[in-house]
Amino acid sequence: MAKCYDNLREGRECKQTFEYIRKLDPYNLDFMDIYSNVLFVLEEHVQLAILAQEACEIDKYKPESCCIIGNYYSLQNEHYKAVNYFKRALKLNPNYLQAWTLMGHEYMELKNSTSAIQSYTNAIDLNPKDYRAWYGLGQTYEILKLYSYSLYYYKQAYLLRPNDSRFIVAMGDVYAKLEKWDEAKRCFIKAYTVGDYEGSSLCKLAKVYEKLNEPINVAIAYDQFSEDQKILKSNSTLLTQELSQAYKYLANFYLKKMKLDNAYDAATKCLEFAETRQEAQSILSQIAQSRNALREQEQSAAGSSTNVDMEIGSNPVQNDDLASNNQMNQINRHVLSPSLIALDNSDNPNINDTNTSLNLTSNQHMSTEPVNQATSSSSEVPTNSNSTQIQQDSDSESEHFFSNFNIKKRPLN
């Protein structure tokens, strides 16, 4: 069960299960190397040190004990000592798969790419289904800027674990470095839908949309990223920096759209981060100026409407004439037949009288088709087809983007 939790990346549950196993059999070192990996990922320094000391006291010549001690030194950033203990584990058991993979990680930390590739290759030779070794090879070749090789190894890891977001995000990063923006976009959306383990797929997706010049989708991605971070409350330094940039972009985006309340909220969030505090103050001053300008426009519009009402109310004779004219128009419309009302030029000023012939003396049936055509043609308003198409395209792309997330789209434009 503990191994299942480890494969599902349920670190806390895996740790609790191993603690229960150690209470039942404290001298059993089988699978304790997996337990040390879990403590390493969770950065449990004290518990990993206790486990390493107990393993050394129980059997220091067991390969699992050497692996546990190697993980302890790796967590202490003593990578040379970690490599020595992994080598000792391999001398005791040359087919110890986990030791080869972990030694490859340590060589990567030491910037020894050749030895790292050799270690990962040996691990794959022992077990071609070891996704950690494939992923490590992809990382090594990405550091060497051999992106085609890196992409191949990431795909191999992805085929072994198609629902692991780390591999999908890694492929998206490589596609972005190769400037294959559409493939990168699909990778980041896929990573988010399967459950982003590291929480970085949305901010990476927003950067791709910036390259594609799609500001609406950039705002949607950053907005969802900020909402997710409110729930997750991650302490990662990288995610904190990305969050500050997300709020800064949203503040500028809302300001351009004249959504001043939303822009104010985003700019206020920017004040919480040191790297965006100065720009946030500038945005807030612009928001204040925009609000003052809108307030002055409303006051001038209200003043002009008041003056018009006063001029109309000060001329009672003109008001009486207007009322009498309205009454006569109503009486005339009741007198006219429906066919004449349809041709009344006062209500339909676009109808050309010269093209319409009326025979009031005869009782023949009158065809209204030309009138309907003229009315429909006159009611058509010319529009800019290009601007309409751009708006439709942006709306359809944002809808498609959100349909992949299966979440409700927020009104941003």
PEBEL-V918755 format. One record per residue. N is the residue number from 1. RES is the residue in one small letter. PHI is phi as a letter, one per 20 degrees, with the letter a starting at -180 (999 if undefined). BURIAL is b if it has 9 or more other ideal C-beta (glycine too) atoms within 8 Angstrom, else e. Layout:
# PEBEL-V918755
N,RES,PHI,BURIAL ; N,RES,PHI,BURIAL
This chain:
# PEBEL-V918755
1,m,999,e ; 2,a,f,b ; 3,k,f,e ; 4,c,f,e ; 5,y,f,b ; 6,d,f,b ; 7,n,f,e ; 8,l,e,e ; 9,r,l,e ; 10,e,e,e ; 11,g,f,b ; 12,r,f,e ; 13,e,f,e ; 14,c,f,b ; 15,k,f,b ; 16,q,f,e ; 17,t,f,b ; 18,f,f,b ; 19,e,f,e ; 20,y,f,e ; 21,i,f,b ; 22,r,f,b ; 23,k,f,e ; 24,l,f,e ; 25,d,b,e ; 26,p,f,e ; 27,y,d,e ; 28,n,e,e ; 29,l,d,b ; 30,d,f,e ; 31,f,m,b ; 32,m,f,b ; 33,d,f,b ; 34,i,f,b ; 35,y,f,b ; 36,s,f,b ; 37,n,f,b ; 38,v,f,b ; 39,l,f,b ; 40,f,f,b ; 41,v,f,e ; 42,l,f,b ; 43,e,l,e ; 44,e,e,e ; 45,h,f,e ; 46,v,f,e ; 47,q,f,e ; 48,l,f,b ; 49,a,f,b ; 50,i,f,e ; 51,l,f,b ; 52,a,f,b ; 53,q,f,e ; 54,e,f,b ; 55,a,f,b ; 56,c,f,b ; 57,e,f,e ; 58,i,f,b ; 59,d,a,e ; 60,k,f,b ; 61,y,e,e ; 62,k,e,b ; 63,p,g,b ; 64,e,f,b ; 65,s,f,b ; 66,c,f,b ; 67,c,f,b ; 68,i,f,b ; 69,i,f,b ; 70,g,f,b ; 71,n,f,b ; 72,y,f,b ; 73,y,f,b ; 74,s,f,b ; 75,l,f,b ; 76,q,e,e ; 77,n,m,e ; 78,e,d,e ; 79,h,f,b ; 80,y,f,e ; 81,k,f,b ; 82,a,f,b ; 83,v,f,b ; 84,n,f,b ; 85,y,f,b ; 86,f,f,b ; 87,k,f,b ; 88,r,f,b ; 89,a,f,b ; 90,l,f,b ; 91,k,f,e ; 92,l,f,b ; 93,n,b,e ; 94,p,f,e ; 95,n,e,e ; 96,y,f,b ; 97,l,f,b ; 98,q,f,b ; 99,a,f,b ; 100,w,f,b ; 101,t,f,b ; 102,l,f,b ; 103,m,f,b ; 104,g,f,b ; 105,h,f,b ; 106,e,f,b ; 107,y,f,b ; 108,m,f,b ; 109,e,f,e ; 110,l,e,b ; 111,k,m,e ; 112,n,d,e ; 113,s,f,b ; 114,t,f,e ; 115,s,f,b ; 116,a,f,b ; 117,i,f,b ; 118,q,f,e ; 119,s,f,b ; 120,y,f,b ; 121,t,f,b ; 122,n,f,b ; 123,a,f,b ; 124,i,f,b ; 125,d,f,e ; 126,l,f,b ; 127,n,b,e ; 128,p,f,e ; 129,k,e,e ; 130,d,e,b ; 131,y,f,b ; 132,r,f,e ; 133,a,f,b ; 134,w,f,b ; 135,y,f,b ; 136,g,f,b ; 137,l,f,b ; 138,g,f,b ; 139,q,f,b ; 140,t,f,b ; 141,y,f,b ; 142,e,f,b ; 143,i,f,e ; 144,l,f,e ; 145,k,m,e ; 146,l,e,e ; 147,y,f,b ; 148,s,f,e ; 149,y,f,e ; 150,s,g,b ; 151,l,f,b ; 152,y,f,b ; 153,y,f,b ; 154,y,f,b ; 155,k,f,b ; 156,q,f,b ; 157,a,f,b ; 158,y,f,b ; 159,l,f,e ; 160,l,f,e ; 161,r,c,e ; 162,p,f,e ; 163,n,d,e ; 164,d,e,b ; 165,s,f,b ; 166,r,f,b ; 167,f,f,b ; 168,i,f,b ; 169,v,f,b ; 170,a,f,b ; 171,m,f,b ; 172,g,f,b ; 173,d,f,b ; 174,v,f,b ; 175,y,f,b ; 176,a,f,b ; 177,k,f,e ; 178,l,e,e ; 179,e,m,e ; 180,k,e,e ; 181,w,f,b ; 182,d,f,e ; 183,e,f,b ; 184,a,f,b ; 185,k,f,b ; 186,r,f,e ; 187,c,f,b ; 188,f,f,b ; 189,i,f,b ; 190,k,f,b ; 191,a,f,b ; 192,y,f,b ; 193,t,f,b ; 194,v,e,b ; 195,g,o,e ; 196,d,f,b ; 197,y,f,e ; 198,e,e,b ; 199,g,m,b ; 200,s,d,b ; 201,s,f,b ; 202,l,f,b ; 203,c,f,b ; 204,k,f,b ; 205,l,f,b ; 206,a,f,b ; 207,k,f,b ; 208,v,f,b ; 209,y,f,b ; 210,e,f,b ; 211,k,f,e ; 212,l,e,b ; 213,n,l,e ; 214,e,c,b ; 215,p,f,b ; 216,i,f,b ; 217,n,f,b ; 218,v,f,b ; 219,a,f,b ; 220,i,f,b ; 221,a,f,b ; 222,y,f,b ; 223,d,f,b ; 224,q,f,b ; 225,f,f,b ; 226,s,f,b ; 227,e,f,e ; 228,d,f,b ; 229,q,f,b ; 230,k,f,e ; 231,i,e,e ; 232,l,f,e ; 233,k,l,e ; 234,s,f,e ; 235,n,e,e ; 236,s,f,e ; 237,t,f,e ; 238,l,f,e ; 239,l,f,b ; 240,t,f,b ; 241,q,f,b ; 242,e,f,b ; 243,l,f,b ; 244,s,f,b ; 245,q,f,b ; 246,a,f,b ; 247,y,f,b ; 248,k,f,b ; 249,y,f,b ; 250,l,f,b ; 251,a,f,b ; 252,n,f,b ; 253,f,f,b ; 254,y,f,b ; 255,l,f,b ; 256,k,f,e ; 257,k,e,e ; 258,m,m,e ; 259,k,e,e ; 260,l,f,b ; 261,d,f,e ; 262,n,f,b ; 263,a,f,b ; 264,y,f,b ; 265,d,f,e ; 266,a,f,b ; 267,a,f,b ; 268,t,f,b ; 269,k,f,b ; 270,c,f,b ; 271,l,f,b ; 272,e,f,e ; 273,f,d,b ; 274,a,f,e ; 275,e,f,e ; 276,t,d,b ; 277,r,f,b ; 278,q,f,e ; 279,e,f,b ; 280,a,f,b ; 281,q,f,b ; 282,s,f,e ; 283,i,f,b ; 284,l,f,b ; 285,s,f,e ; 286,q,f,b ; 287,i,f,b ; 288,a,f,e ; 289,q,f,e ; 290,s,f,b ; 291,r,f,b ; 292,n,f,e ; 293,a,f,e ; 294,l,f,b ; 295,r,f,e ; 296,e,f,e ; 297,q,f,e ; 298,e,f,e ; 299,q,f,e ; 300,s,f,e ; 301,a,f,e ; 302,a,f,e ; 303,g,f,e ; 304,s,f,e ; 305,s,f,e ; 306,t,f,e ; 307,n,f,e ; 308,v,f,e ; 309,d,f,e ; 310,m,f,e ; 311,e,f,e ; 312,i,f,b ; 313,g,f,e ; 314,s,e,e ; 315,n,c,e ; 316,p,f,e ; 317,v,f,e ; 318,q,f,e ; 319,n,f,b ; 320,d,f,e ; 321,d,f,e ; 322,l,f,e ; 323,a,f,e ; 324,s,f,e ; 325,n,f,e ; 326,n,f,e ; 327,q,f,e ; 328,m,f,e ; 329,n,f,b ; 330,q,f,e ; 331,i,f,e ; 332,n,f,e ; 333,r,f,b ; 334,h,f,e ; 335,v,f,e ; 336,l,f,b ; 337,s,f,e ; 338,p,g,e ; 339,s,f,e ; 340,l,f,b ; 341,i,f,b ; 342,a,f,b ; 343,l,d,b ; 344,d,f,b ; 345,n,f,e ; 346,s,f,e ; 347,d,e,e ; 348,n,c,b ; 349,p,f,e ; 350,n,e,e ; 351,i,f,b ; 352,n,e,e ; 353,d,f,e ; 354,t,f,e ; 355,n,e,e ; 356,t,d,b ; 357,s,d,e ; 358,l,d,e ; 359,n,d,e ; 360,l,f,e ; 361,t,e,e ; 362,s,e,e ; 363,n,d,e ; 364,q,f,e ; 365,h,f,e ; 366,m,d,e ; 367,s,e,e ; 368,t,d,e ; 369,e,f,e ; 370,p,g,b ; 371,v,f,b ; 372,n,f,e ; 373,q,f,e ; 374,a,f,b ; 375,t,f,b ; 376,s,f,e ; 377,s,f,e ; 378,s,f,b ; 379,s,e,e ; 380,e,f,e ; 381,v,d,e ; 382,p,f,e ; 383,t,c,e ; 384,n,e,e ; 385,s,f,e ; 386,n,f,e ; 387,s,f,e ; 388,t,f,b ; 389,q,f,e ; 390,i,f,e ; 391,q,f,e ; 392,q,f,e ; 393,d,f,e ; 394,s,f,b ; 395,d,f,e ; 396,s,f,e ; 397,e,f,b ; 398,s,f,b ; 399,e,f,b ; 400,h,f,e ; 401,f,f,b ; 402,f,f,b ; 403,s,f,e ; 404,n,f,b ; 405,f,e,b ; 406,n,l,e ; 407,i,c,e ; 408,k,f,e ; 409,k,f,e ; 410,r,e,e ; 411,p,f,e ; 412,l,d,b ; 413,n,d,e
